[in-house]
Amino acid sequence: MRVAFLTHTPPLPPVSGERIRNWSLMRELARRGWEVSLFSLLQSEKAPSAADRARLEEICEEVVLEPLEVSSFGRKARVAKDLLLGRAFQSSFFYSRDCARACRRWLGKHAFDVVVIETHYMVPYVPSELLARSVFDSHNSELRRISTMASTLGFSARGLAARLQRGAVVRFERRIVAHAARTLAVSEEEVATLEPFAPGRIDLVPNGVDCETLRPRSTVPGTAEILFLGSLDYSANVDALAYFVDSVAPLIRRGNATFSVVGSHPRDEVYEIGRRSKLKMTVSGNVLDTTPYWERARALVVPLRVGGGTRLKILEALARGVPVVTTSLGCEGLGLRSEHEVLVADDAESFAACVDRLLSDDELCRSLAARGRAVVEARFDWRNIGDVFESSLSWVIRSA
């Protein structure tokens, strides 16, 4: 079977949850004998290395990386225009007329059995006649994500923008899901959100982790290092970082605690946050191998207040045996239990208390690590998820 993946960033290097998901799903199909091809937009600052390009070509019949250059100012102008026109910003944020022509020519040259559209951003690149044999991988419901932004960020600029965008995003997402052959959701909550748009055509294909490659560490480190990990050009992560530094960190009692922030493409705002941190904070951007940070971290913090989907960083932490403190939203959709696999806290004082517990209690760290590893092995291994993903694509091919 021949499948085309359309992504707005190359799946490698694996520096974000979105890229990890795309790479993992492509790899699982290739393992099962599918002929996988990739069309991806390429921004110069996010280009894969020669080694990563070679890894893509190992599993793909064809790799097309189409250059896309849009300035930061240009993107802001697009968002402003979309707000004025009542149009969802996802429809234009990564859109280029030239890239769209190239994508449609490429799709027209090949007789793909099914097309996988990764995220809302790539939908404008697909001819309407191809949607009937396309699988839309939502990654997260934009309706849920923008709703949390509107409720959490209040009357800030981003909160007001979310309110203004909500109706347009609902219409955009409904139209995509209604016309795609099938839609993938990453959690039961998001299945329930999307199901009314296309009853019976929403499949649960959760995020996962490579349990074979990632092994749990053997000891609890004696450090007081707290780890924050995520793409640092993603607004939900920047908001979470600001919340932790401004509201949680001043309440942490462990005097020698340090804070390591790791993630690709840090915004200037990230360094501004670092300058006001009460904890000693270091920022490491564009790290290709995060293993040393995981090995010495006492705990991962995921203080998310806005967003949708599910967090691959939590699954990776559990696979590696690193305890996690998160908000309810941060671990939403994963079915994890507070005090069993993770610690959950939704206010700053409770979050700080959970961090302090992990910095001082080795046995708590060990028990969370053991139960967390068991959960990811049972429910979130990419090899098992690949079976569900393949089934969804096969349904589309049989129904064509």
Number of C-alpha atoms within 10 A of each C-alpha: 13 15 24 25 21 26 24 23 23 28 24 20 23 19 23 19 19 23 18 19 21 24 19 22 22 25 20 20 21 18 13 11 11 18 19 22 23 24 21 22 26 20 17 10 8 16 17 20 11 9 11 16 17 13 13 24 16 13 22 19 16 15 20 17 20 19 14 18 14 12 9 9 9 12 15 12 13 19 21 14 14 19 17 11 10 15 20 22 21 22 19 17 18 21 20 17 10 11 19 18 13 16 21 13 11 12 18 12 9 12 10 17 18 23 25 25 25 24 21 23 19 23 20 18 21 18 13 11 9 15 22 17 22 25 26 26 23 22 25 21 27 23 23 20 17 24 20 18 22 21 15 13 18 13 13 11 9 15 19 15 18 23 18 18 23 22 14 20 24 16 13 19 19 17 13 20 25 19 20 23 26 25 28 27 26 24 24 17 17 25 20 13 15 25 18 14 17 18 11 10 19 25 22 18 23 25 28 29 26 17 21 11 9 15 14 19 15 10 12 20 18 12 15 21 21 24 22 22 23 24 21 26 16 15 14 20 23 20 18 19 25 20 17 23 20 16 16 21 21 15 19 21 13 15 8 10 19 18 23 18 20 22 22 20 19 20 15 10 14 19 14 11 17 19 14 13 18 16 20 14 20 15 15 16 17 16 14 11 11 14 11 8 19 22 17 19 23 26 25 25 26 26 29 22 21 22 23 25 25 24 23 22 20 27 27 22 22 30 28 23 29 30 27 31 25 24 22 18 21 25 26 19 19 23 12 16 12 17 13 14 23 24 24 23 21 15 12 20 15 15 25 21 16 20 29 17 16 23 24 15 11 15 11 15 24 18 16 23 25 19 15 28 23 16 18 22 19 10 16 22 20 24 19 14 20 22 15 16 19 16 12 21 22 14 13 19 16 8 9 10
